[in-house]
Amino acid sequence: MHTFLSRVNAVSAFSLSTLAALTFLCFASTFLVNYTAPVTINAANVVLKNVPEYAVSREKHDLGALRFDTTADLTPLFNWNTKQLFVYLTAEYETPSNKINQVVLWDKIIRRGDSSMVQLKNQHLEYYFWDDGNGLLGHRNVSLYLSWNIIPIAGTLPLWSGTGSYKLSFPSEYTQGRSF
Amino acid sequence: MEPNDNKLYILDGGMEPAFHRGHMLFLTNYEQEPIRVGQIVVFKVDRTRHNIPIVHRVIKVHEKEDGTVKLLTKGDNNNVDDRGLYVNGQAWLNRKDVVDRAQGYVPFIGIVPIIINDYPMFKYGVYSGLGVQYWVKIGGF
């Protein structure tokens, strides 16, 4: 261990092994963690239209709109291995033509250090609520729930949902007119 | 970099701030497991004859009783969904377009291959450095 080069070599090899071990520990220590949290969701101002979805085809599809409130305290989800949470609101429902429909209506990235309380009131949808067809008219059982993808510093990328959902109903008649 | 069966390196910024260039993802593709919103998937697009894998998140799922499914994806960091990227002007991805799903993640590992690819001078520098080292070792100095 006399020359400069052999010292650099020894130090870098040791650092790399330590980094590898720490990375593995990050993964192993959070592999089985339960990332659930209670959530409250509410929706109002529910409107339904039937207009052509030009991005997909020339056909008319159901287009829903609503405003929602939600509260969730996601602070317990930020452990030593959490880099970021990708939080999203999903509408899930069944129609005669599709057994399972899932549409993400809103999402948000919460980075480590940002405020981890989700508190929204009368929030607009971020994405259009298009159905793949005309299955939303008079639908009484659309589930709204909040979920999150945990992005670790190193490790698995689990998806978890909050406990607590909202049952949304759509009107039995389309809203005419241009205002939404 | 081409995805292997089970891992790939992130090449673009579409999923920032979660993943950056040089991070590595571990992937699986269990056919029986259904694809649901929120999952991060790998699909290919045909850009000027190169098959580029894109790693984005599923934001819409419409699945029929017989299992046929329509999927829409979007990068977290992008303002628009991926419809414009799909091959042949498809409006949706189907199950066989999805090559893999992201299960785990390690930061920064791939940065060396990416630097070598983007900056060829770096590659030549490394090789010359190795060459000099070898030359010194065999007593050429």
HADDOCK unambig.tbl for C-alpha pairs under 7 A between the chains (distance, minus, plus):
assign (segid A and resid 56 and name CA) (segid B and resid 91 and name CA) 5.37 0.50 0.50
assign (segid A and resid 84 and name CA) (segid B and resid 18 and name CA) 6.88 0.50 0.50
assign (segid A and resid 97 and name CA) (segid B and resid 64 and name CA) 6.66 0.50 0.50
assign (segid A and resid 98 and name CA) (segid B and resid 62 and name CA) 6.22 0.50 0.50
assign (segid A and resid 98 and name CA) (segid B and resid 63 and name CA) 5.45 0.50 0.50
assign (segid A and resid 98 and name CA) (segid B and resid 64 and name CA) 4.35 0.50 0.50
assign (segid A and resid 98 and name CA) (segid B and resid 65 and name CA) 6.57 0.50 0.50
assign (segid A and resid 99 and name CA) (segid B and resid 63 and name CA) 5.90 0.50 0.50
assign (segid A and resid 99 and name CA) (segid B and resid 64 and name CA) 5.03 0.50 0.50
assign (segid A and resid 99 and name CA) (segid B and resid 65 and name CA) 5.26 0.50 0.50
assign (segid A and resid 100 and name CA) (segid B and resid 62 and name CA) 5.85 0.50 0.50
assign (segid A and resid 100 and name CA) (segid B and resid 63 and name CA) 5.04 0.50 0.50
assign (segid A and resid 100 and name CA) (segid B and resid 64 and name CA) 6.68 0.50 0.50
assign (segid A and resid 101 and name CA) (segid B and resid 61 and name CA) 5.54 0.50 0.50
assign (segid A and resid 101 and name CA) (segid B and resid 62 and name CA) 4.51 0.50 0.50
assign (segid A and resid 101 and name CA) (segid B and resid 63 and name CA) 6.32 0.50 0.50
assign (segid A and resid 102 and name CA) (segid B and resid 37 and name CA) 6.57 0.50 0.50
assign (segid A and resid 102 and name CA) (segid B and resid 60 and name CA) 5.53 0.50 0.50
assign (segid A and resid 102 and name CA) (segid B and resid 61 and name CA) 4.94 0.50 0.50
assign (segid A and resid 102 and name CA) (segid B and resid 62 and name CA) 6.49 0.50 0.50
assign (segid A and resid 103 and name CA) (segid B and resid 59 and name CA) 6.25 0.50 0.50
assign (segid A and resid 103 and name CA) (segid B and resid 60 and name CA) 4.66 0.50 0.50
assign (segid A and resid 103 and name CA) (segid B and resid 61 and name CA) 6.56 0.50 0.50
assign (segid A and resid 104 and name CA) (segid B and resid 59 and name CA) 5.26 0.50 0.50
assign (segid A and resid 104 and name CA) (segid B and resid 60 and name CA) 6.24 0.50 0.50
assign (segid A and resid 132 and name CA) (segid B and resid 62 and name CA) 6.93 0.50 0.50
assign (segid A and resid 149 and name CA) (segid B and resid 38 and name CA) 6.93 0.50 0.50
assign (segid A and resid 151 and name CA) (segid B and resid 18 and name CA) 6.52 0.50 0.50
assign (segid A and resid 154 and name CA) (segid B and resid 105 and name CA) 5.56 0.50 0.50
assign (segid A and resid 154 and name CA) (segid B and resid 106 and name CA) 4.86 0.50 0.50
assign (segid A and resid 154 and name CA) (segid B and resid 107 and name CA) 6.62 0.50 0.50
assign (segid A and resid 155 and name CA) (segid B and resid 104 and name CA) 5.22 0.50 0.50
assign (segid A and resid 155 and name CA) (segid B and resid 105 and name CA) 5.33 0.50 0.50
assign (segid A and resid 155 and name CA) (segid B and resid 106 and name CA) 6.57 0.50 0.50
assign (segid A and resid 156 and name CA) (segid B and resid 103 and name CA) 5.63 0.50 0.50
assign (segid A and resid 156 and name CA) (segid B and resid 104 and name CA) 3.90 0.50 0.50
assign (segid A and resid 156 and name CA) (segid B and resid 105 and name CA) 6.20 0.50 0.50
assign (segid A and resid 157 and name CA) (segid B and resid 103 and name CA) 5.49 0.50 0.50
assign (segid A and resid 157 and name CA) (segid B and resid 104 and name CA) 5.33 0.50 0.50
